[in-house]
Amino acid sequence: MKKKLIAIICLAAFVAISPACKKDFLDQNNPNAVTVDDNFKSPNDILLAVNGIYQSLRSGNNIGESSDLWTDQRSDDTGTNDNQSNAGEPFQFNNFSLIASNTYLKSHWVSLYATVTRANVVLSHIDAVSFTDPNLKLQYTAEAKFLRAMMYFHLVRLWGDVPLVTKQLASTEVAAATFREKQATVYAQIVKDLTDVINNSPLPNLQSGANIGRVSKAAANVLLGQVYLTMATTLDQANRQTNLTNAKTYLMNAYNMRTFGELKSIPYTDVFDVTKKSTCPELIFQIVNKQGDISYSSSIAANNQAKGETINSQKASSGAGYNVTHDLINEYETGDPRKDFSVKYANDPIVKDWFVTKFRDASDAAGKLGYGGNDWVLMRYADVILMLAEVNNDLGDNATAIQFLDMVRARAGVPAYAVAMTNSAYSTSFPTLKLAILHERRVELAFEHHRWFDLLRAFTTDELVTYFKSKAQANFGSALLSNFSTKDRYYPIPFDEVKLDPLKMYQNPGY
């Protein structure tokens, strides 16, 4: 026993006085463990990580072609009439019966934050990498900040106050960072990121060739302009005028970067023509898909198609396609060619309803499996022009607002605003310029996932309730307009997030 005690004391003394023992014996690294830090040694490592941020946008739960569930189906444009599918969870969105445990809602939240995390990883490691070309470092930084800002813009509009994280978190830091930050603080970070992208990056005004799908100066100006426009109409009205002025500045910056003259020089159908997606000058920012590729193709043409139809895709459909509300169908003006291009009535015995035809690829390259080449367009110039109409109207400059509005109407081949207002059907439906612009955005940008956000800018919460309740239930299928209330301005925070800390992750009212 005595000898054993002496041995223990000697070992303790050896450990205490031997630096080599402390370093090599007690603090050895696991040779099989690879940390995130180990992945960033060269500029190419950063490039791969930036590409990973872009890749995350392709998820069906993110902001691409499949994000209609969280946008258009929440609006008055589309819906899911089958209230039995997937335990009714998709139906909850356009039926305004959403609950916090909805798994589709959580999937969207998780996907948006996954993109934020990827951006934060890049921004947390880029300074540790040596760049021989400083502009390359500025480019990668700008791309990561833009994509992070875009994600937070979606999050703050859908949920209001949300957690705000701007660095890579260690596992021990996650709990401390899980709390909702006020909207104004989130918007301030979005503005900071985008301002840095615009002022301190070597990005081109517009991307071309192999770089189509990457961030540009025009895209950053569009997004910042839209952010300021949203702040002006949804945040503290004390700053409304300043925010509107800033919105106009950045939207005009983007507009002046265009490479074409008048919008009417670009046919509306060219915007959605798969063969022209890399050359159409109206496109600003898009998620690029590869025709015929099982992994990187688009499925929107085939998924939108109704049974018995072949206009969208060679892939046969057995369902109703993408449901369109009759409320939207009724809003198209007589003779508007955008209606005939965007929607079609399926006369199949089991369908007999409208479906979306705006996104098509019935080519042999897409084939009978529906591997389409449609890019998902996130930004285009008609959207910018109509936002300029909106911001000028909000600033009280009706003449300029009408000029921008008429650019889009001229391209569509419908009468100018002044002429349209002499038509009783038009003037009765859209008695104010504000409503006329909102209408134009609805029919021009239909199914491009803008409508819900347009409504949030156009109306206060109480006005939004009145707006929905004034509509005819017959035009909405199974979805009950009577369910709409003030709680529907925001989504509920996913239940799994709230239960982590009910105080810091407080639930939105009404859920």
N, C-alpha and C positions, 0 to 999 in steps of 0.2 A: 504493500500500500504506500509505504514511504517513498519507494523508488518511482512509483507511478506518479505521485504528486510532484516529485522533483522534475520528472520528464515534462509534465504539463507546464510548470513554471518556466522551464527552459524554452519550450516551444513558444510560449506567450512572449517571452523576452526577445526571442529571435524575430518574431513577427513585428514587434514594436520597433526594433532598431534597424530592420533591414528594408531599405527603400525598394530594393529589387524585388523582395518578396511581396511587398504591398502592391506594386505595379503589375508584376507578372503572374502572381499567384492569386491574389484576391480580386483584381480588377480586369481580368482577361475578357475580351470581347468574344461573343459567340461567332465562330467562323462561318456558321451557316446563316447568320442573320444579315439581311441587307436592308439598310435604312434608306429613307428617301434622300437624305443628304448624299449618299454614295452614288446616286444616279445623275448628279449634275457636275460634270467635269469639263464639258466643252460647250461651245455655242450650239453644236448640233444636238446635244442633250436638251438644251432649252427649246430648240425648234421642235423636237419631237413632243415635248411637254405642251407647247403651245398648240401644236396640231391636235393633241389630246383634248384640249379645251373645245376646239371646233368640233371634234368627233362627238363630244357629249351632246351637242345640239341635235344630233341625228336620232337620239333616243325617242321612242314613241311617247315618252312621258315628259318631254321637254317642250320646245317652242316651235317645232317644225310642223309638217303637214298633218300630223295626227293630233295636234293640240286643240282641235275644234271643241273637244269636250269641255275644256275650261274657258273657252272664249265664245265662239259662235253659238254653241248650244246653251250658253248662259243668257244669250241675247234673245232677240225676237226673230232671228233669221233661220235657225235650224233646230233640230231636236231629235230625240230618240223615242219614238212612239211605243216601242216594245217595253212596257214597264215591268216585264217579268225577267228580262235578260239580266244575267249576272246579279241575281238577287235584287234587281231594281237599282243598283248603284249608279250606272250611267244615267238612268232616267231621272235621278234626283237633281241633276244639274239644271235641266230646263223645266223641271216641274217645281223648282224652288222648294224642294223638300230635303235639302242636303243636310246630312248629319256629320258630326265631327269624326266619326269612325269610318267614313267612306274611304275605301282602300285606294280608289282612283285619285282622290284628293291628296292623300298622303304620298302617292307615287309621284305626283307632279311636284309637290313640295321638296321631296327628297332629290328628285332629278335636278331641279333648279339649284339647290344647294350643292349638289355634286359638281356642277359646273363652276360655281363660286369657289369651291375647294380646290379644283384643278387650277383656277386662275391664281388663287392665293399661294399655292405651292410654287408656281413659276415666279411670282413676285417676291416670294420669301427667299429664293435661291439665286436669282439672276445676278445680284451684286457680287456673289462669291465666284462667279465664272469670269475668266479673262476673255475679252473680245478684242481682236485686232481691228475690227470695224465697229466703231462706236455707234454708227447708225443702225447696225443690226440689233444691238442691244436696245436702242430706243424703239425700234420697230416691234420687237417681241414684247417689250414692256407695254407699249401702246395697245397691242392686240389683246393682251391679258386684261388690261384695265377696261377696255371697251366691253369685252365679253362679260366681265364681272359686273360692270354698270348695267348692261342690258338685263342680266338676271335679276339684279336688285330692283330694277324698274318694273319688271313683271311681278316680283314678290310684293313690293309695296303697294302696287295698284290692286292686287287681288286680296291681300290680307291686311293691309294697313300697317300697323307697327309690326316689325319683324326683327329677328336677331340679325345683328350686323357684325360680321367678322371680316377682317381685312388682312389676316396673316395666317400662315400655316399654324395649326394648333397642335401642341403635344397632347397626348391622351389625358394628361393630368389637368389640362387647361379647358377641356371641352365643357365640363359642367359649369365652370365659372362664366363661360361665354354664352351659355344658353339662357338668354333673357331677351324680351322684346324691346327694341329701341324705337323711340318715337319717329313717326314718319318724317318730320322735318330733318332729323339727324340723318336718316337713311338717304333722303334726297340730297342733302349737303354732300354726302360721300359720292353719290352718283355724279353730281355736278363737278366735284373735284377731280374724279377720274377722267371724265370726258373732256374737261377743260385742259387737262394735262395732255391727253391724246391729241387734241387739236393744236395746242401751242408748242408742244415739245416732241413731236415725232416727225420722222421723214416719210410718212405714208403718202402715197400718191393721192391725187384728188379722187380718182376712180381706178378700180382694178381692171385688168384685162388679161386675156390669154390664160395661162396656167394659174394665175393668181386670182381669178374670179372665185368669189366665195370667201376671200379674206377681207379684213377691215380696210376701209379707206377713209380719207379726210371727209369726203361727202357723207359717208355713213355716220361718222362721229358727229358731224354738224346736224344731220337729220335727227339723230337720237337726242342730242342735247336740246335742240329746238322743241322736240316733242315733250321732253322732260319739263322744260320751262312752261310750255303751254299747259301741261297737266297740273303743275304746281299752281299756276295762275287761277285755275278753275276749281281746284280741290283743296288747296291749303289756305292758310291765313290770308284773308283778302286785303290786309294792310299792304302786302307786297304784290298785289295783283298787277298793277301797272308796270312795275319794274320787271316782273316775270314775263309779261306779255311782250314788252320791248325786247327783252333778251331772246324770247322765242322767235320773234320776227327776224332778229339779227342772224341767228344761226340757221334758220330755215332759208333765209335769203342767201346766206353763204353757200348752202348746199345747192340751191336752185341755180346760182351763178356758176357752179362747177359743171353743169350739164354740157354735153357735147352736141346737142341738137338745137334747132331754132324753136319752132313752135311744136307743142305737144301733138297737134293734129297731123304732123308729118310722120308720126309713128302709128300705124294701124293698131287698134285695140287688140286684135287677135295676135299680133306679133309678140305681145307681152307673155303669152302663154304657149307660143309655138315652140315645141321642143327643138326644132331645127335652128331656131334663132336665139336660143337662150344665152349664147356666148357673144352675140353681136347686137342685141337689142339695146339701144342707148337709154331706154327708160329705166332699166334695171340698175339698182344701186348696191344692194346687198342680198345675197341669196345662199341657201344651203344647197350645195351642188350634189346632184345624183347622177348615177352612171347607168345609162340605158342598157338593158339586157343582163345586168350583173345581179346575181342572186342576193348579194350582201349590200350593195350600194345603190340599188335602183329605187325608184319611187313606186309606191303601190296606190297612190291617190286616184289615178285614172280608173283602175279596175275596181277599187273599193267604192267609188262614187256611183258606179254604173248599176242601173236597175235591171231586173230580170227581163229578158227578151230584147235587150238593147245592145247595140254594137258601136255606138258613136264614140265612146270613151276608150275602149280597149277590146282586144281580141279575146280576152279572158271572159268566159261565160259567167254570168252572175245568176244567183238563185234567190237573191233578196231584193229589198227595196232601194238599195243604193244609199245615197246620202239624203236624208229627208230634208225638205225645204218647207218652211211654214208658208201657208197661203197669205199670211200677213205681208211677207216680203214680195210674193208674186204680185199681190194687188198694188204694191207701191211703184212698180215699174210704170213709166209713162207710156202711153200708146205710141207704138212705133220706135221705141228705144231698142236699137239692135243689140245692146248688151244683154237684154233678156234672152233673145233667141240663142245667143252664144253661151250664156251662163247656165241656163236651165232648160229642161225638156220634160214634157209630160209623158210618162211611161204608160202605155195603154195595155200592158200585160194583164190578164185576168186576175192575177193575185196581187198586182201592185196598184195600177191606176192612180198615180200620183206624180208630183214633180220630183225630179232628182237633179243633181249638179252635173253639168257637162263642161264647166269652165276649164277643167284640167284634163287634157286628153293626150293619149298616146296609143293609137290603134295601129302602130307601125309593125312591120314584120320583125324589126329589131327588138321591140318589146315582147312580141310573141304572144302565144296563147296562155302563158303563165303570168302575164301582166307585169313584167319587169320594166316599168316605164322610165323614161328619161326626164320627167318633169323636175326641174329645180324648184325648191320652195322659196318663193320671193318674199323676203322680209321687208324690203324697202324698195319703192319705185317712185318715179317723179310725179305721177298723178296724185299720190298720197301727199307728197310735199306741197304740191300746188294747192290742194284742198285744205291742208293745214294753214297755208298762207292766207287763203280765203277766210278761214276761221279766225285766225289771229288778228287780221285787219278788221274784221267785223267786230271782234271783241274790243279793239282799240277805237272803234267808232268811225273807221274809214270805210264806209260802205262802198264807195266808188271803186277803190282798189280791191276790196273783197270780191265784188262782182266781176271785175276783170279776171281775177284768178279762177273764179267759179266758171266763167264762160270759156276759159281755155279747155277745161275738161268736157264741158257740154259740146263745144265745137268739135272736138275729136270724136265724141260719141255720135254726132250727127243729129242732136236734138236742139230745139230752139234755144236761143240765148235767153238769159234770165228775164230780161225786160219783156220779151215776147211771151215767154211762158207764163208770166204773171197776168197776162191778158186772158189766159185760159182759166175759166172758173174752176175746173177740176184741180188744176195745179195750185192756184192761189188759195183755194179753200183748204187743200191738204197741207200746204206749206205757206202759211200767211206771213211768216217773218223770214228775213234773210238767214237767220240762224238755223231755222228748220229746213230751209232750202239747201243749205250747205250740208246739214246732217243727212238729208235725203240723198244728195249727190254722192256723199261718201258711202252710203249704204249700197247703192246700185253699182257704183264704179268699183268698189273694193269688196263686193260680196264674196263671202266664203274665204277671205284672206285673213281672217281672225282679227279684224280691227273693230268690229261693230260694238262689242261689249265695252271696250275702252272708250269708244266714241260716246256712248251713252253716259258713261261715268263722268266724262268731261262736260257734256252738254247739260246735265241736270244735277241739281242737288238731290240728296237722298229722298226727301219728301216728294220732289218733282218727279223723280224716277218711279216712285210708287204710283203716283197719279197717272203717269204716262202709260205704264203697263196695265193698270186697272181700266184705262179708257179704251183698250183694244177689245176686239170681238173674240170671245172664247172659241167660236167656231173656226177661227183661222189658226188655231194652235193645237189641233188634234187632242191627244190625251193629256197633254201638259196643262195643269190648272193655273190660270193667271191669278185666281183668287188666293193662291198661296203666297204671292209676292208681298213682301213687307219690308220695313226699314232694315231688318237684319240682313237682307240679301245684297246690301251694298258691298259687303265684304264676305269672303269665305270664312268658315270656321277654322280656327287653328286645329290641325290634326290632333286627335285625341291622344295619341302616343306622345306628342310633344308637350301637351298641357300637363299630362300626369307626371312628367319629369319634375316639374316645379309649378304648381297651379298659381303661385303668386307672381313669379317672374314670367311665366308663359301664359298669362291670363287669357281667357277665352273672349272672343268677340261677342258683343251683345246679341242676345236672342238665341244662342246655341247652348 
